Structures are given as structure tokens and as C-alpha cells.
Amino acid sequence: MLERPRWALENDRMTGRANRIPVGASRAADGTLIFGRVLFALLLMFFALLQSTFLPATGLMGVVPDFALVFLLIWSSARGTPEGLIWAFGLGLWLDLLTLDPLGTHAIALLTVAAMGGAVRGRLFRSGAILPILAVIIATLAYGMLLIVVHLLQGVHVDVSGAMRLALLNALLNALLVPLAYGVLLMFERWVPRRVS
């Protein structure tokens, strides 16, 4: 009787191709796992820096696209809630440092985005274009509302109606980023194999 090889044959959730990662492997022997995650971290840091310093200074648009939020949501939906929460916390602290907000402000709000991404894990891009766009809109609105609540709890005066209008515009702008973000993260799928148990 032939024994089945210890290779994971589960299909990749984003590409549909078969994964060929040994069961129980924590990283690839050639270092692609580390390289891909480092590259993703640099991508998140770059887009967070771009959206919090450069784009608002240009004055071209009153609303700035939130690239990092969209990438985080898609990554969390592909990789699951635990990995998404780790990325959300690190990204939130980085955004807090860039915007000079009290530490934890953005981290708390981004944790909900990662949780929402993990909740639709595996279904986000199998359902066509509508679910990813709706997920980004809902996640952006939830992120905006949580930022408002956190700022109010910190004693900062916030124009709630104005902030919600900006959050809605930001959500619609972020929805336009979904195809671009999906294409970029599809490239990461080739570099960062998933651990399948």
C-alpha cells in the first residue's frame, strides 16, 4: 500500500493553486517566508508613512487613501485573524508614532480591521468583486468610528458628524484600492507560503 506523502495539498485561498508545503513546516528552507514577510512589513511601513506624512502635505485631496488599512484587511483575510492581529498592532503603533497620537490609538482601531478580515477568511475573493469592496467599506467605517471613540475617551474634542463624513469618503476611496491591493498581495502569495497543518 502506498503511503501518502507528507505534503499539504490544500488549495491556496487566493490563487486556487495547490500548496506544496510540508505539513508542520514553519518556514521555507530557502528563506522565502522571511523575505516575503519582511517585504510586506516594509510595504506597510512605506504606505503608512506615505499616507500620514506626504499625501496630507500635498494638499491635493482632502481625503487621503488608507493603503495600509486595505492591505491589512486583505492580508488578514488570506492569513487569518492571529497573524492579522499581530500586523495590526505593529502597524497601529507605527501610525501612532508617525501621527504623534498617544500610543495605542491606531493600534486599537486596526485590531478590529484585522478581526474583520479574519472573519471573512477564505471567502473574500472567492465571491467576486462585491464582498471585498463591501468589506473594505465596512472596515474603514469601523476603523473611523473607533478612532472617534478613542479620541473622545482621551478627552480630545471631535466633530463627530464631520469625522463620520470624512470616514465615509475615505471608505469609498479605499474601495477603489481593492483591485490594486489584491494584485500586490497576490505577488506576496508566491513568496510567503502558508503553514498548513
Buried (B, 14 or more C-beta within 10 A) or exposed (E): EEEEEEBBEEEBBBEEEEBEBBEEBEBBEEEBBEEBBEBBBEBBBEBBBBBBEEBBEEEEEEBBBBBBBBBBBBBBBBBBBEBBBEBBBBBBBBBBEBBEBEEBBBBBBBBBBBBBBBEBBEEBBEEEEEBBBBBBBBBBBBBBBBBBBBBEEEEEEBEEEEBBEBBBBBBBBBBEBBEEBBEBBBEBBEBBBBBBE
